[in-house]
Amino acid sequence: MKALLAVMAITFAGQAQALSCMRLTPQNMYTWAAQAKESYVPVYGTFNVVAPKRPQVGAEELPQGYQVQGTFDGRFVTKTGLSRTTSIPVTVNVTCAAHWCGYPPSGDVRLAVLEKQGDAYVYNAHACPSASIVDPDRTAVRAFRKCWRGGACRDATR
């Protein structure tokens, strides 16, 4: 009986793994964007994206990422404050890690970083969120800007 239980545990162990993501803070979001090879710009506002229905995949298949178009309505975050309100087109790039996928941002207010690709902006929705903080308070925005201005960036453990 013990041998059977051991075989079952080994057989099903890989399927029961979970994705473990670090809690996103303004400081580690800044650090992630600052250390990336891509160019990122910080924004504060809402995204309007109609997410497509995800295709169903079999138990042995891995889901595939996808792109969807939307808009961002809000302000650019600058080192000295917030810009005037703007509305810009955004491509949402949803990526997957094994069986877990990111998801397009909803209509919640967010502090986010957008990848700048020429004249275009891309929101990268990874399986572990790293591009936006939902419903940030003023302290979160200030903490992000403090890091950006070269101040002490505590809690940057990414």
N, C-alpha and C positions, 0 to 999 in steps of 0.2 A: 504494500500500500504506500509506504514512504517513497519507494522508487517511482511509482506512478505519479504521486504528487510533485516530485522533483522534476520529472519530465514535463508535466503540465505547466509548472512554473516557468521552466526555461522556454517552452514553446510559446506561451502567451506574454512573456515579459516585454518583448519588443512592441507589441500592439498596445500595451497599457501605458506607455510613456506619455508624459504630458510636456507641453511647452512651458518653460519657466522664463518669464520676462521680468526684468528689473523695473521697479516703479520709476516712471519718468518724472523728472523734476526739471525746472527751468535751467538749472545748472548743468545737468548731464545732457539735456537737449542741446544747449549751446555748445558744449564740449564736442558732442557728436558732430554737429554741423561745422564747427570750426576746424576739426581735424579731418573732415572729408576731403577727398580730392576734387569733388564737385563744388560748385559755387552755390551757396544758399543765402536767401534773404528772409528775414523774419517778418511775420504779418500777424495782425490781430483782427479777427472778424469771423464771418461765417462762410461756409462753403455751400453751394447749391449744386448738388450732384444727384442725378437719377441713376442709382446703382442697378445694373442688370441683374436678373435672377441668376444665381450661380448654378452652373450645370451640375447635376448629380453625378458623382463618380462612384465606382465600385469600391469595395473594401480594400482591394489590392492596388487600386489606382491612386496616384497622387494628383491633387487638384492643380490646375494651371493658373498662373497669374493672368491679368488682363488689364486693359486701359479703358477709361471712360472719360468723357469730356464734362466739364462743369464750369462754374464761375466762383470767384472769391469776391465777396463784398466786405470791405473793411478798410484797414489802414496798414501801411508799412510801419514797422517799428524802427525808429532811428535811435542813434546814440543819445539824442536829446529829448525824445518824446515820440509822438505818433504823427504821421503825415495826415494830409487831408483824406477824406473818405474817397475810395476808388472802387471800381468794379473791373476785374480782369478775368480773361478766360484762363482756365487751368486744366491741365491733363492730370488725371489721377491714375497713378501707376500702382496697381495692386500686385504684391508679390506673395509667394507662398514659401513656407519652410516645412517640408514634409507634408503632413496633413493639415497644417494650420496656415491660414491666409489672413492678410490684412483686410481691411474693409474701407470703402470710401467714407470720407467724413460726412457726418449728417449736418443738420442746420444749427447745431450748437455753436456758441461763441468759442473760439479757440485762439490760443497763442500757438503759432505754427511756424515752421520753416519750409520755404518753397525752393526747390532746386531751380536755378536760373540756367536755361539752355538757350543761348542767343537771346531772342526777343520773347521766348516762351517761358512759362512757369509750370513746374511739375510738382505735384504733391505725391510723395512716396509713401504708400500705405503698406508697411511691412507687417509680418505676422506679430512681431513684438513692436508695439507702437514706439516710434522714436521721432516722429515729425510734428506732433502737436499735443497740447495739453487742453483738455476740455474744460470750459468754464473757469478760466484762471482768474484769480483775484488780482488786485493791484500789486500785491506783494510779489506774485509770480512774475508779472511783467517787469517790475523793478529789478528783481533778482536776475532775470535774463539780461536786461540792459546793463546791469552792473558788471556782469561777466564780459559783455561785449566791449565795454569801455575799458577793460583791463583791470577792473577791481578784483577784490578777493572773490573767488568763485567757489565757495564752499559747497559740499555735497556733490561735487563733480566726480562721481565714481564710475563712470561709464568706461 
